[in-house]
Amino acid sequence: MWMRALCLFGVFSGTSVEACETALLLAVDVSGSIDAKEYRIQMDGLAAALRDNLVVQALVDGKNSVAVMQWTGENRQELSVPWRQVSSSYDVEALALAVEQMPRAWNQYSTAIGDALIFAQSVLKKGPACRRKVVDVSGDGVSNEGVVPEQGREILRLEGVTVNALVIETDDLDLTGYFWENVITGDAAFVATAQGFEEYPLRIRQKLIRELARQTVLLE
């Protein structure tokens, strides 16, 4: 009996005690301002960033868990790639492939950042018990529908979640300043800026390294 109990303890401890450093939820904007080409740039750029050697090493070393959600207007959010714990380079490649193959959920709706943040909170709540919880929001516009971003941000702040952002500047609006003021929260939270969609692949790579690596290395 005691041997059976010991074996059972070993099974459960082996599956549940594996340390997870960071639960990273990638929240991708698919609102109507983003055309098919720009969506493809985001997905291919994100997949390439996940395959970067520094990102792979950080993901595997931390046994981090990653999920991907799409968001646009009010009540339009979807968990597109469910939580995956990354324990090997094979896990990272499977994750990158899932991102590349992820079909777009919507293409003609408004921008509801507050609703996206509230949905992110529900996804994190059902996710893995990692030491850190981070929401990585990308977007190319200000919120123009639904709950104000500050309301969603406050819910996440109270739960100790860090919200970082990658903004894609496409006009004269100071979108970077808007996300600093209204969206990000948490310890060492930051906004990365891409000057147009063509710069997105570089900036998402840098951003993932900054979020996940133990020592921040930003390479041009």
C-alpha positions in Angstrom: 0.0 0.0 0.0 2.7 2.4 1.0 4.6 1.7 -2.2 1.5 2.4 -4.3 1.0 5.7 -2.4 4.7 6.6 -3.0 4.3 5.9 -6.7 1.2 8.0 -6.9 2.9 10.8 -5.1 5.8 10.7 -7.6 3.4 10.8 -10.6 1.5 13.8 -9.3 4.5 15.7 -8.1 6.2 15.1 -11.4 3.3 16.8 -13.3 2.4 19.6 -11.0 5.7 20.7 -9.3 7.5 21.4 -12.6 8.3 25.1 -12.1 6.8 27.6 -14.5 8.4 31.0 -14.5 6.0 33.0 -16.7 2.5 32.5 -18.1 2.6 34.7 -21.2 -0.6 35.5 -23.0 -0.1 37.1 -26.4 -3.1 39.3 -27.3 -3.2 40.0 -31.0 -5.3 42.9 -32.4 -7.4 41.8 -35.5 -9.6 44.8 -35.7 -10.8 46.3 -39.0 -7.9 48.7 -39.4 -5.6 45.7 -40.0 -5.8 44.3 -43.5 -5.0 40.7 -44.6 -1.3 41.5 -45.4 -0.8 43.2 -42.1 -2.4 40.3 -40.2 0.0 37.9 -42.1 3.0 40.1 -41.1 2.0 39.8 -37.5 1.5 36.1 -37.5 4.7 35.3 -39.4 6.7 37.9 -37.4 5.5 36.4 -34.1 6.3 32.8 -35.3 9.8 33.9 -36.3 10.3 35.6 -33.0 9.3 32.5 -31.1 11.9 30.6 -33.1 14.7 33.0 -32.3 17.5 31.3 -30.3 17.4 33.7 -27.4 13.6 33.4 -27.1 13.7 29.6 -27.4 16.3 29.4 -24.7 14.4 31.7 -22.4 11.1 29.8 -23.0 12.7 26.4 -22.3 14.8 27.5 -19.3 11.8 29.0 -17.6 9.4 26.1 -18.5 7.2 29.0 -19.5 3.6 28.6 -20.7 2.2 30.5 -23.7 -1.2 31.1 -25.1 -2.5 33.3 -27.9 -5.8 35.2 -28.1 -7.3 37.4 -30.8 -9.4 40.4 -30.0 -11.2 43.2 -31.8 -14.5 44.9 -30.8 -16.9 44.5 -27.9 -17.6 40.9 -27.0 -15.2 39.7 -29.7 -12.3 37.9 -28.1 -11.1 34.3 -28.7 -8.5 32.1 -27.2 -7.0 30.8 -30.4 -4.0 28.9 -29.2 -4.7 27.4 -25.7 -2.0 27.2 -23.0 1.1 25.2 -23.9 4.0 24.6 -21.5 7.3 24.9 -23.2 9.9 22.3 -22.0 11.9 21.8 -25.2 12.7 23.3 -28.6 10.2 20.9 -30.1 7.5 22.5 -28.0 8.5 25.9 -29.2 8.4 24.8 -32.8 4.9 23.3 -32.3 3.8 26.7 -30.8 5.3 28.7 -33.7 3.5 26.4 -36.2 0.2 26.9 -34.4 0.7 30.7 -34.6 1.5 30.5 -38.3 -1.5 28.4 -39.0 -3.9 30.4 -36.8 -6.9 31.5 -38.9 -8.1 35.0 -38.4 -11.2 35.2 -36.2 -12.6 38.6 -37.3 -11.6 41.3 -39.8 -14.1 44.1 -39.8 -14.8 45.3 -36.2 -13.8 48.1 -33.9 -11.1 48.2 -31.2 -12.1 47.3 -27.6 -9.0 47.2 -25.6 -10.7 47.2 -22.2 -12.8 44.2 -23.2 -9.7 42.4 -24.4 -8.0 43.0 -21.0 -11.0 41.6 -19.1 -11.0 38.6 -21.4 -7.3 38.1 -20.8 -7.9 38.1 -17.1 -10.4 35.2 -17.5 -7.9 33.3 -19.7 -5.1 33.7 -17.1 -7.4 32.7 -14.3 -7.9 29.3 -16.0 -4.3 29.0 -17.0 -1.2 27.6 -15.3 0.1 28.6 -11.9 3.3 30.3 -13.0 5.4 32.7 -10.9 4.7 35.6 -13.2 1.7 36.4 -15.3 2.1 38.7 -18.3 -0.3 39.9 -21.0 1.4 41.1 -24.2 -1.0 43.3 -26.1 -0.3 44.4 -29.7 -2.4 47.0 -31.4 -2.5 49.8 -34.0 -5.2 52.0 -32.6 -6.9 53.6 -29.6 -9.9 52.0 -28.0 -13.1 53.1 -29.5 -15.7 50.7 -28.2 -16.7 48.8 -25.0 -15.1 49.1 -21.5 -12.5 51.8 -21.1 -8.9 50.3 -21.1 -8.3 51.6 -17.6 -11.0 49.4 -16.1 -9.6 46.2 -17.6 -6.1 47.3 -16.6 -7.1 47.8 -13.0 -8.6 44.3 -12.8 -5.3 42.9 -13.9 -3.2 45.2 -11.7 -5.1 44.0 -8.6 -4.3 40.4 -9.5 -0.6 41.1 -9.9 -0.6 40.7 -13.7 1.9 42.7 -15.8 0.5 44.2 -19.0 3.1 45.1 -21.7 2.3 46.4 -25.1 3.6 46.6 -28.7 2.1 49.5 -30.6 2.2 49.8 -34.3 2.4 53.5 -35.2 0.7 54.1 -38.6 -0.2 57.8 -38.4 0.4 61.0 -36.4 -1.4 59.8 -33.3 0.9 59.2 -30.3 -0.2 55.7 -29.8 2.8 54.9 -27.7 1.9 57.6 -25.2 -1.7 56.4 -25.2 -0.7 52.8 -24.3 1.7 54.1 -21.6 -1.1 56.2 -20.0 -4.1 53.8 -20.4 -3.1 50.2 -21.0 0.2 48.9 -19.4 0.5 48.1 -15.7 2.7 46.1 -13.4 6.4 45.8 -12.3 8.7 47.1 -15.1 5.8 47.2 -17.6 6.8 48.8 -20.9 5.6 49.7 -24.4 7.6 48.7 -27.4 7.0 50.7 -30.7 7.0 49.5 -34.3 7.1 52.3 -36.8 4.7 50.6 -39.2 3.8 47.0 -39.7 7.1 46.2 -41.6 9.0 46.8 -38.3 6.7 44.5 -36.3 8.8 41.3 -36.7 11.9 43.0 -35.3 10.1 44.7 -32.4 8.1 41.6 -31.3 11.4 39.6 -31.2 13.0 42.3 -29.0 9.9 42.4 -26.8 9.8 38.7 -26.2 13.5 38.7 -25.3 12.9 41.6 -22.8 9.9 39.8 -21.3 11.3 36.4 -21.0 15.1 36.4 -20.8 16.7 36.7 -17.4 19.1 39.3 -18.6 17.6 41.7 -21.1 19.4 41.7 -24.5 18.0 43.9 -27.3 19.6 43.2 -30.6 19.1 45.2 -33.8 
